[in-house]
Amino acid sequence: MPTNLTLDDSLIQEAVRVGHHRTKKEAVTAALQEYVQTRTRREILDWVGKVEYFDDYDPERLRDHRPR
């Protein structure tokens, strides 16, 4: 999907330089991937303190040991 955007050229050039990217497209793609990862992590961190954790939790005990 072609997109025309007006972006700050100095910012793009700096992203290309610091990210060691070969093209502007690589830099923008990497930036968007990092943005999505960061937002996803923030959503996960919202669960901190809201999920009960049990010190005696043993995932091995819960596994099905029957042969398949």
PDB file with SEQRES, HELIX, SHEET and CRYST1 records, atoms N, CA, C and O in Angstrom:
SEQRES   1 A   68  MET PRO THR ASN LEU THR LEU ASP ASP SER LEU ILE GLN          
SEQRES   2 A   68  GLU ALA VAL ARG VAL GLY HIS HIS ARG THR LYS LYS GLU          
SEQRES   3 A   68  ALA VAL THR ALA ALA LEU GLN GLU TYR VAL GLN THR ARG          
SEQRES   4 A   68  THR ARG ARG GLU ILE LEU ASP TRP VAL GLY LYS VAL GLU          
SEQRES   5 A   68  TYR PHE ASP ASP TYR ASP PRO GLU ARG LEU ARG ASP HIS          
SEQRES   6 A   68  ARG PRO ARG                                                  
HELIX    1 AA1 ASP A    9  VAL A   18  1                                  10    
HELIX    2 AA2 LYS A   24  LEU A   45  1                                  22    
HELIX    3 AA3 PRO A   59  LEU A   62  1                                   4    
CRYST1    1.000    1.000    1.000  90.00  90.00  90.00 P 1           1          
ATOM      1  N   MET A   1       0.846  -1.158   0.000  1.00  0.00           N  
ATOM      2  CA  MET A   1       0.000   0.000   0.000  1.00  0.00           C  
ATOM      3  C   MET A   1       0.901   1.232   0.000  1.00  0.00           C  
ATOM      4  O   MET A   1       1.488   1.559   1.031  1.00  0.00           O  
ATOM      5  N   PRO A   2       1.019   1.902  -1.101  1.00  0.00           N  
ATOM      6  CA  PRO A   2       1.837   3.111  -1.174  1.00  0.00           C  
ATOM      7  C   PRO A   2       1.270   4.217  -0.287  1.00  0.00           C  
ATOM      8  O   PRO A   2       0.058   4.425  -0.222  1.00  0.00           O  
ATOM      9  N   THR A   3       2.162   4.910   0.384  1.00  0.00           N  
ATOM     10  CA  THR A   3       1.748   5.989   1.274  1.00  0.00           C  
ATOM     11  C   THR A   3       2.650   7.187   1.043  1.00  0.00           C  
ATOM     12  O   THR A   3       3.871   7.045   0.972  1.00  0.00           O  
ATOM     13  N   ASN A   4       2.073   8.327   0.931  1.00  0.00           N  
ATOM     14  CA  ASN A   4       2.850   9.562   0.836  1.00  0.00           C  
ATOM     15  C   ASN A   4       2.743  10.295   2.161  1.00  0.00           C  
ATOM     16  O   ASN A   4       1.655  10.677   2.593  1.00  0.00           O  
ATOM     17  N   LEU A   5       3.887  10.484   2.796  1.00  0.00           N  
ATOM     18  CA  LEU A   5       3.928  11.177   4.076  1.00  0.00           C  
ATOM     19  C   LEU A   5       4.970  12.284   4.018  1.00  0.00           C  
ATOM     20  O   LEU A   5       6.000  12.150   3.357  1.00  0.00           O  
ATOM     21  N   THR A   6       4.697  13.348   4.698  1.00  0.00           N  
ATOM     22  CA  THR A   6       5.692  14.405   4.838  1.00  0.00           C  
ATOM     23  C   THR A   6       6.363  14.194   6.188  1.00  0.00           C  
ATOM     24  O   THR A   6       5.761  14.397   7.242  1.00  0.00           O  
ATOM     25  N   LEU A   7       7.625  13.781   6.129  1.00  0.00           N  
ATOM     26  CA  LEU A   7       8.371  13.484   7.346  1.00  0.00           C  
ATOM     27  C   LEU A   7       9.551  14.437   7.473  1.00  0.00           C  
ATOM     28  O   LEU A   7      10.037  14.980   6.481  1.00  0.00           O  
ATOM     29  N   ASP A   8       9.996  14.628   8.688  1.00  0.00           N  
ATOM     30  CA  ASP A   8      11.148  15.478   8.974  1.00  0.00           C  
ATOM     31  C   ASP A   8      12.411  14.801   8.424  1.00  0.00           C  
ATOM     32  O   ASP A   8      12.855  13.788   8.964  1.00  0.00           O  
ATOM     33  N   ASP A   9      12.988  15.361   7.350  1.00  0.00           N  
ATOM     34  CA  ASP A   9      14.145  14.745   6.696  1.00  0.00           C  
ATOM     35  C   ASP A   9      15.341  14.600   7.629  1.00  0.00           C  
ATOM     36  O   ASP A   9      16.049  13.595   7.569  1.00  0.00           O  
ATOM     37  N   SER A  10      15.575  15.584   8.486  1.00  0.00           N  
ATOM     38  CA  SER A  10      16.729  15.483   9.391  1.00  0.00           C  
ATOM     39  C   SER A  10      16.530  14.345  10.388  1.00  0.00           C  
ATOM     40  O   SER A  10      17.487  13.666  10.760  1.00  0.00           O  
ATOM     41  N   LEU A  11      15.303  14.141  10.814  1.00  0.00           N  
ATOM     42  CA  LEU A  11      15.008  13.044  11.737  1.00  0.00           C  
ATOM     43  C   LEU A  11      15.181  11.693  11.045  1.00  0.00           C  
ATOM     44  O   LEU A  11      15.728  10.755  11.625  1.00  0.00           O  
ATOM     45  N   ILE A  12      14.715  11.605   9.813  1.00  0.00           N  
ATOM     46  CA  ILE A  12      14.872  10.366   9.044  1.00  0.00           C  
ATOM     47  C   ILE A  12      16.360  10.071   8.838  1.00  0.00           C  
ATOM     48  O   ILE A  12      16.798   8.938   9.042  1.00  0.00           O  
ATOM     49  N   GLN A  13      17.129  11.068   8.441  1.00  0.00           N  
ATOM     50  CA  GLN A  13      18.564  10.865   8.216  1.00  0.00           C  
ATOM     51  C   GLN A  13      19.271  10.433   9.498  1.00  0.00           C  
ATOM     52  O   GLN A  13      20.175   9.598   9.458  1.00  0.00           O  
ATOM     53  N   GLU A  14      18.868  10.993  10.621  1.00  0.00           N  
ATOM     54  CA  GLU A  14      19.470  10.596  11.898  1.00  0.00           C  
ATOM     55  C   GLU A  14      19.106   9.157  12.234  1.00  0.00           C  
ATOM     56  O   GLU A  14      19.943   8.406  12.735  1.00  0.00           O  
ATOM     57  N   ALA A  15      17.863   8.768  11.963  1.00  0.00           N  
ATOM     58  CA  ALA A  15      17.430   7.386  12.206  1.00  0.00           C  
ATOM     59  C   ALA A  15      18.209   6.420  11.320  1.00  0.00           C  
ATOM     60  O   ALA A  15      18.599   5.342  11.770  1.00  0.00           O  
ATOM     61  N   VAL A  16      18.436   6.797  10.075  1.00  0.00           N  
ATOM     62  CA  VAL A  16      19.225   5.963   9.162  1.00  0.00           C  
ATOM     63  C   VAL A  16      20.644   5.806   9.707  1.00  0.00           C  
ATOM     64  O   VAL A  16      21.208   4.712   9.689  1.00  0.00           O  
ATOM     65  N   ARG A  17      21.209   6.906  10.188  1.00  0.00           N  
ATOM     66  CA  ARG A  17      22.589   6.890  10.693  1.00  0.00           C  
ATOM     67  C   ARG A  17      22.720   6.064  11.966  1.00  0.00           C  
ATOM     68  O   ARG A  17      23.563   5.170  12.043  1.00  0.00           O  
ATOM     69  N   VAL A  18      21.891   6.360  12.964  1.00  0.00           N  
ATOM     70  CA  VAL A  18      22.046   5.671  14.261  1.00  0.00           C  
ATOM     71  C   VAL A  18      21.600   4.209  14.187  1.00  0.00           C  
ATOM     72  O   VAL A  18      22.078   3.369  14.950  1.00  0.00           O  
ATOM     73  N   GLY A  19      20.693   3.916  13.274  1.00  0.00           N  
ATOM     74  CA  GLY A  19      20.241   2.536  13.137  1.00  0.00           C  
ATOM     75  C   GLY A  19      21.041   1.727  12.142  1.00  0.00           C  
ATOM     76  O   GLY A  19      20.788   0.539  11.942  1.00  0.00           O  
ATOM     77  N   HIS A  20      22.017   2.383  11.514  1.00  0.00           N  
ATOM     78  CA  HIS A  20      22.849   1.727  10.496  1.00  0.00           C  
ATOM     79  C   HIS A  20      21.992   1.096   9.400  1.00  0.00           C  
ATOM     80  O   HIS A  20      22.258  -0.017   8.947  1.00  0.00           O  
ATOM     81  N   HIS A  21      20.968   1.824   8.988  1.00  0.00           N  
ATOM     82  CA  HIS A  21      20.088   1.354   7.930  1.00  0.00           C  
ATOM     83  C   HIS A  21      20.637   1.807   6.584  1.00  0.00           C  
ATOM     84  O   HIS A  21      21.344   2.810   6.496  1.00  0.00           O  
ATOM     85  N   ARG A  22      20.304   1.055   5.535  1.00  0.00           N  
ATOM     86  CA  ARG A  22      20.771   1.405   4.196  1.00  0.00           C  
ATOM     87  C   ARG A  22      19.819   2.382   3.511  1.00  0.00           C  
ATOM     88  O   ARG A  22      20.237   3.160   2.653  1.00  0.00           O  
ATOM     89  N   THR A  23      18.542   2.344   3.889  1.00  0.00           N  
ATOM     90  CA  THR A  23      17.560   3.194   3.217  1.00  0.00           C  
ATOM     91  C   THR A  23      16.642   3.857   4.234  1.00  0.00           C  
ATOM     92  O   THR A  23      16.570   3.452   5.395  1.00  0.00           O  
ATOM     93  N   LYS A  24      15.945   4.884   3.769  1.00  0.00           N  
ATOM     94  CA  LYS A  24      14.946   5.548   4.604  1.00  0.00           C  
ATOM     95  C   LYS A  24      13.832   4.571   4.959  1.00  0.00           C  
ATOM     96  O   LYS A  24      13.344   4.557   6.089  1.00  0.00           O  
ATOM     97  N   LYS A  25      13.433   3.750   3.984  1.00  0.00           N  
ATOM     98  CA  LYS A  25      12.355   2.789   4.204  1.00  0.00           C  
ATOM     99  C   LYS A  25      12.728   1.822   5.323  1.00  0.00           C  
ATOM    100  O   LYS A  25      11.896   1.522   6.179  1.00  0.00           O  
ATOM    101  N   GLU A  26      13.982   1.323   5.328  1.00  0.00           N  
ATOM    102  CA  GLU A  26      14.425   0.428   6.405  1.00  0.00           C  
ATOM    103  C   GLU A  26      14.333   1.119   7.762  1.00  0.00           C  
ATOM    104  O   GLU A  26      13.899   0.522   8.747  1.00  0.00           O  
ATOM    105  N   ALA A  27      14.745   2.378   7.801  1.00  0.00           N  
ATOM    106  CA  ALA A  27      14.722   3.121   9.064  1.00  0.00           C  
ATOM    107  C   ALA A  27      13.300   3.305   9.568  1.00  0.00           C  
ATOM    108  O   ALA A  27      13.029   3.117  10.754  1.00  0.00           O  
ATOM    109  N   VAL A  28      12.393   3.672   8.675  1.00  0.00           N  
ATOM    110  CA  VAL A  28      10.997   3.890   9.071  1.00  0.00           C  
ATOM    111  C   VAL A  28      10.356   2.574   9.497  1.00  0.00           C  
ATOM    112  O   VAL A  28       9.614   2.532  10.478  1.00  0.00           O  
ATOM    113  N   THR A  29      10.639   1.506   8.767  1.00  0.00           N  
ATOM    114  CA  THR A  29      10.084   0.198   9.122  1.00  0.00           C  
ATOM    115  C   THR A  29      10.586  -0.242  10.491  1.00  0.00           C  
ATOM    116  O   THR A  29       9.802  -0.714  11.314  1.00  0.00           O  
ATOM    117  N   ALA A  30      11.879  -0.093  10.743  1.00  0.00           N  
ATOM    118  CA  ALA A  30      12.445  -0.455  12.046  1.00  0.00           C  
ATOM    119  C   ALA A  30      11.828   0.381  13.162  1.00  0.00           C  
ATOM    120  O   ALA A  30      11.526  -0.135  14.238  1.00  0.00           O  
ATOM    121  N   ALA A  31      11.643   1.667  12.902  1.00  0.00           N  
ATOM    122  CA  ALA A  31      11.044   2.545  13.912  1.00  0.00           C  
ATOM    123  C   ALA A  31       9.616   2.128  14.231  1.00  0.00           C  
ATOM    124  O   ALA A  31       9.210   2.123  15.393  1.00  0.00           O  
ATOM    125  N   LEU A  32       8.865   1.782  13.212  1.00  0.00           N  
ATOM    126  CA  LEU A  32       7.482   1.347  13.444  1.00  0.00           C  
ATOM    127  C   LEU A  32       7.445   0.026  14.205  1.00  0.00           C  
ATOM    128  O   LEU A  32       6.599  -0.162  15.079  1.00  0.00           O  
ATOM    129  N   GLN A  33       8.356  -0.889  13.878  1.00  0.00           N  
ATOM    130  CA  GLN A  33       8.403  -2.163  14.604  1.00  0.00           C  
ATOM    131  C   GLN A  33       8.723  -1.930  16.081  1.00  0.00           C  
ATOM    132  O   GLN A  33       8.093  -2.523  16.957  1.00  0.00           O  
ATOM    133  N   GLU A  34       9.692  -1.073  16.353  1.00  0.00           N  
ATOM    134  CA  GLU A  34      10.039  -0.760  17.742  1.00  0.00           C  
ATOM    135  C   GLU A  34       8.871  -0.097  18.463  1.00  0.00           C  
ATOM    136  O   GLU A  34       8.628  -0.377  19.637  1.00  0.00           O  
ATOM    137  N   TYR A  35       8.159   0.766  17.782  1.00  0.00           N  
ATOM    138  CA  TYR A  35       6.996   1.438  18.363  1.00  0.00           C  
ATOM    139  C   TYR A  35       5.934   0.414  18.774  1.00  0.00           C  
ATOM    140  O   TYR A  35       5.399   0.474  19.881  1.00  0.00           O  
ATOM    141  N   VAL A  36       5.637  -0.518  17.877  1.00  0.00           N  
ATOM    142  CA  VAL A  36       4.626  -1.533  18.162  1.00  0.00           C  
ATOM    143  C   VAL A  36       5.082  -2.423  19.321  1.00  0.00           C  
ATOM    144  O   VAL A  36       4.286  -2.742  20.204  1.00  0.00           O  
ATOM    145  N   GLN A  37       6.352  -2.824  19.324  1.00  0.00           N  
ATOM    146  CA  GLN A  37       6.868  -3.657  20.420  1.00  0.00           C  
ATOM    147  C   GLN A  37       6.784  -2.934  21.757  1.00  0.00           C  
ATOM    148  O   GLN A  37       6.406  -3.526  22.768  1.00  0.00           O  
ATOM    149  N   THR A  38       7.133  -1.669  21.759  1.00  0.00           N  
ATOM    150  CA  THR A  38       7.089  -0.884  22.993  1.00  0.00           C  
ATOM    151  C   THR A  38       5.669  -0.763  23.515  1.00  0.00           C  
ATOM    152  O   THR A  38       5.428  -0.942  24.709  1.00  0.00           O  
ATOM    153  N   ARG A  39       4.736  -0.464  22.637  1.00  0.00           N  
ATOM    154  CA  ARG A  39       3.330  -0.342  23.059  1.00  0.00           C  
ATOM    155  C   ARG A  39       2.796  -1.674  23.568  1.00  0.00           C  
ATOM    156  O   ARG A  39       2.036  -1.716  24.536  1.00  0.00           O  
ATOM    157  N   THR A  40       3.195  -2.761  22.914  1.00  0.00           N  
ATOM    158  CA  THR A  40       2.749  -4.088  23.347  1.00  0.00           C  
ATOM    159  C   THR A  40       3.290  -4.390  24.742  1.00  0.00           C  
ATOM    160  O   THR A  40       2.566  -4.906  25.593  1.00  0.00           O  
ATOM    161  N   ARG A  41       4.574  -4.067  24.979  1.00  0.00           N  
ATOM    162  CA  ARG A  41       5.150  -4.287  26.305  1.00  0.00           C  
ATOM    163  C   ARG A  41       4.428  -3.463  27.360  1.00  0.00           C  
ATOM    164  O   ARG A  41       4.191  -3.937  28.471  1.00  0.00           O  
ATOM    165  N   ARG A  42       4.078  -2.231  27.014  1.00  0.00           N  
ATOM    166  CA  ARG A  42       3.358  -1.386  27.975  1.00  0.00           C  
ATOM    167  C   ARG A  42       2.018  -2.002  28.344  1.00  0.00           C  
ATOM    168  O   ARG A  42       1.606  -1.945  29.503  1.00  0.00           O  
ATOM    169  N   GLU A  43       1.337  -2.589  27.373  1.00  0.00           N  
ATOM    170  CA  GLU A  43       0.057  -3.237  27.661  1.00  0.00           C  
ATOM    171  C   GLU A  43       0.256  -4.409  28.613  1.00  0.00           C  
ATOM    172  O   GLU A  43      -0.557  -4.634  29.509  1.00  0.00           O  
ATOM    173  N   ILE A  44       1.338  -5.153  28.418  1.00  0.00           N  
ATOM    174  CA  ILE A  44       1.632  -6.285  29.299  1.00  0.00           C  
ATOM    175  C   ILE A  44       1.939  -5.771  30.705  1.00  0.00           C  
ATOM    176  O   ILE A  44       1.494  -6.360  31.690  1.00  0.00           O  
ATOM    177  N   LEU A  45       2.693  -4.680  30.804  1.00  0.00           N  
ATOM    178  CA  LEU A  45       3.041  -4.122  32.114  1.00  0.00           C  
ATOM    179  C   LEU A  45       1.819  -3.620  32.867  1.00  0.00           C  
ATOM    180  O   LEU A  45       1.846  -3.516  34.094  1.00  0.00           O  
ATOM    181  N   ASP A  46       0.753  -3.309  32.150  1.00  0.00           N  
ATOM    182  CA  ASP A  46      -0.481  -2.900  32.814  1.00  0.00           C  
ATOM    183  C   ASP A  46      -1.045  -4.017  33.688  1.00  0.00           C  
ATOM    184  O   ASP A  46      -1.836  -3.754  34.593  1.00  0.00           O  
ATOM    185  N   TRP A  47      -0.645  -5.256  33.424  1.00  0.00           N  
ATOM    186  CA  TRP A  47      -1.132  -6.400  34.198  1.00  0.00           C  
ATOM    187  C   TRP A  47      -0.377  -6.579  35.521  1.00  0.00           C  
ATOM    188  O   TRP A  47      -0.821  -7.328  36.391  1.00  0.00           O  
ATOM    189  N   VAL A  48       0.762  -5.893  35.673  1.00  0.00           N  
ATOM    190  CA  VAL A  48       1.558  -6.035  36.892  1.00  0.00           C  
ATOM    191  C   VAL A  48       0.706  -5.651  38.094  1.00  0.00           C  
ATOM    192  O   VAL A  48       0.104  -4.578  38.133  1.00  0.00           O  
ATOM    193  N   GLY A  49       0.669  -6.538  39.060  1.00  0.00           N  
ATOM    194  CA  GLY A  49      -0.094  -6.308  40.272  1.00  0.00           C  
ATOM    195  C   GLY A  49      -1.558  -6.691  40.163  1.00  0.00           C  
ATOM    196  O   GLY A  49      -2.290  -6.635  41.151  1.00  0.00           O  
ATOM    197  N   LYS A  50      -1.993  -7.081  38.963  1.00  0.00           N  
ATOM    198  CA  LYS A  50      -3.394  -7.431  38.765  1.00  0.00           C  
ATOM    199  C   LYS A  50      -3.597  -8.930  38.598  1.00  0.00           C  
ATOM    200  O   LYS A  50      -4.729  -9.414  38.617  1.00  0.00           O  
ATOM    201  N   VAL A  51      -2.502  -9.664  38.434  1.00  0.00           N  
ATOM    202  CA  VAL A  51      -2.580 -11.107  38.240  1.00  0.00           C  
ATOM    203  C   VAL A  51      -2.034 -11.771  39.493  1.00  0.00           C  
ATOM    204  O   VAL A  51      -0.949 -11.433  39.965  1.00  0.00           O  
ATOM    205  N   GLU A  52      -2.794 -12.716  40.025  1.00  0.00           N  
ATOM    206  CA  GLU A  52      -2.340 -13.420  41.220  1.00  0.00           C  
ATOM    207  C   GLU A  52      -1.212 -14.361  40.871  1.00  0.00           C  
ATOM    208  O   GLU A  52      -1.268 -15.055  39.856  1.00  0.00           O  
ATOM    209  N   TYR A  53      -0.188 -14.391  41.703  1.00  0.00           N  
ATOM    210  CA  TYR A  53       0.953 -15.272  41.513  1.00  0.00           C  
ATOM    211  C   TYR A  53       1.091 -16.127  42.761  1.00  0.00           C  
ATOM    212  O   TYR A  53       1.025 -15.622  43.881  1.00  0.00           O  
ATOM    213  N   PHE A  54       1.283 -17.417  42.561  1.00  0.00           N  
ATOM    214  CA  PHE A  54       1.422 -18.336  43.679  1.00  0.00           C  
ATOM    215  C   PHE A  54       2.846 -18.868  43.708  1.00  0.00           C  
ATOM    216  O   PHE A  54       3.318 -19.427  42.718  1.00  0.00           O  
ATOM    217  N   ASP A  55       3.529 -18.702  44.824  1.00  0.00           N  
ATOM    218  CA  ASP A  55       4.919 -19.155  44.947  1.00  0.00           C  
ATOM    219  C   ASP A  55       5.070 -20.654  44.741  1.00  0.00           C  
ATOM    220  O   ASP A  55       6.118 -21.109  44.283  1.00  0.00           O  
ATOM    221  N   ASP A  56       4.045 -21.424  45.070  1.00  0.00           N  
ATOM    222  CA  ASP A  56       4.149 -22.883  44.957  1.00  0.00           C  
ATOM    223  C   ASP A  56       3.666 -23.406  43.598  1.00  0.00           C  
ATOM    224  O   ASP A  56       3.471 -24.611  43.439  1.00  0.00           O  
ATOM    225  N   TYR A  57       3.475 -22.530  42.633  1.00  0.00           N  
ATOM    226  CA  TYR A  57       3.028 -22.935  41.298  1.00  0.00           C  
ATOM    227  C   TYR A  57       4.077 -23.843  40.656  1.00  0.00           C  
ATOM    228  O   TYR A  57       5.254 -23.488  40.592  1.00  0.00           O  
ATOM    229  N   ASP A  58       3.649 -25.012  40.181  1.00  0.00           N  
ATOM    230  CA  ASP A  58       4.549 -25.977  39.558  1.00  0.00           C  
ATOM    231  C   ASP A  58       3.979 -26.392  38.208  1.00  0.00           C  
ATOM    232  O   ASP A  58       3.098 -27.251  38.160  1.00  0.00           O  
ATOM    233  N   PRO A  59       4.454 -25.809  37.109  1.00  0.00           N  
ATOM    234  CA  PRO A  59       3.904 -26.141  35.794  1.00  0.00           C  
ATOM    235  C   PRO A  59       4.137 -27.601  35.414  1.00  0.00           C  
ATOM    236  O   PRO A  59       3.345 -28.176  34.667  1.00  0.00           O  
ATOM    237  N   GLU A  60       5.211 -28.206  35.918  1.00  0.00           N  
ATOM    238  CA  GLU A  60       5.483 -29.621  35.626  1.00  0.00           C  
ATOM    239  C   GLU A  60       4.345 -30.501  36.149  1.00  0.00           C  
ATOM    240  O   GLU A  60       3.947 -31.470  35.503  1.00  0.00           O  
ATOM    241  N   ARG A  61       3.842 -30.155  37.304  1.00  0.00           N  
ATOM    242  CA  ARG A  61       2.784 -30.955  37.917  1.00  0.00           C  
ATOM    243  C   ARG A  61       1.498 -30.910  37.092  1.00  0.00           C  
ATOM    244  O   ARG A  61       0.706 -31.852  37.121  1.00  0.00           O  
ATOM    245  N   LEU A  62       1.294 -29.836  36.371  1.00  0.00           N  
ATOM    246  CA  LEU A  62       0.069 -29.664  35.606  1.00  0.00           C  
ATOM    247  C   LEU A  62       0.132 -30.281  34.212  1.00  0.00           C  
ATOM    248  O   LEU A  62      -0.899 -30.418  33.553  1.00  0.00           O  
ATOM    249  N   ARG A  63       1.308 -30.650  33.760  1.00  0.00           N  
ATOM    250  CA  ARG A  63       1.442 -31.210  32.415  1.00  0.00           C  
ATOM    251  C   ARG A  63       0.870 -32.604  32.348  1.00  0.00           C  
ATOM    252  O   ARG A  63       0.897 -33.362  33.318  1.00  0.00           O  
ATOM    253  N   ASP A  64       0.355 -32.921  31.188  1.00  0.00           N  
ATOM    254  CA  ASP A  64      -0.190 -34.244  30.930  1.00  0.00           C  
ATOM    255  C   ASP A  64       0.970 -35.177  30.568  1.00  0.00           C  
ATOM    256  O   ASP A  64       1.616 -34.989  29.537  1.00  0.00           O  
ATOM    257  N   HIS A  65       1.233 -36.174  31.404  1.00  0.00           N  
ATOM    258  CA  HIS A  65       2.354 -37.063  31.165  1.00  0.00           C  
ATOM    259  C   HIS A  65       1.957 -38.332  30.438  1.00  0.00           C  
ATOM    260  O   HIS A  65       2.772 -39.246  30.312  1.00  0.00           O  
ATOM    261  N   ARG A  66       0.726 -38.409  29.957  1.00  0.00           N  
ATOM    262  CA  ARG A  66       0.299 -39.593  29.216  1.00  0.00           C  
ATOM    263  C   ARG A  66       0.991 -39.641  27.851  1.00  0.00           C  
ATOM    264  O   ARG A  66       1.158 -38.601  27.212  1.00  0.00           O  
ATOM    265  N   PRO A  67       1.397 -40.835  27.393  1.00  0.00           N  
ATOM    266  CA  PRO A  67       1.987 -40.937  26.048  1.00  0.00           C  
ATOM    267  C   PRO A  67       0.959 -40.586  24.987  1.00  0.00           C  
ATOM    268  O   PRO A  67      -0.236 -40.820  25.167  1.00  0.00           O  
ATOM    269  N   ARG A  68       1.412 -40.042  23.916  1.00  0.00           N  
ATOM    270  CA  ARG A  68       0.507 -39.660  22.834  1.00  0.00           C  
ATOM    271  C   ARG A  68       0.557 -40.652  21.717  1.00  0.00           C  
ATOM    272  O   ARG A  68      -0.143 -40.491  20.718  1.00  0.00           O  
TER     273      ARG A  68                                                      
END                                                                             
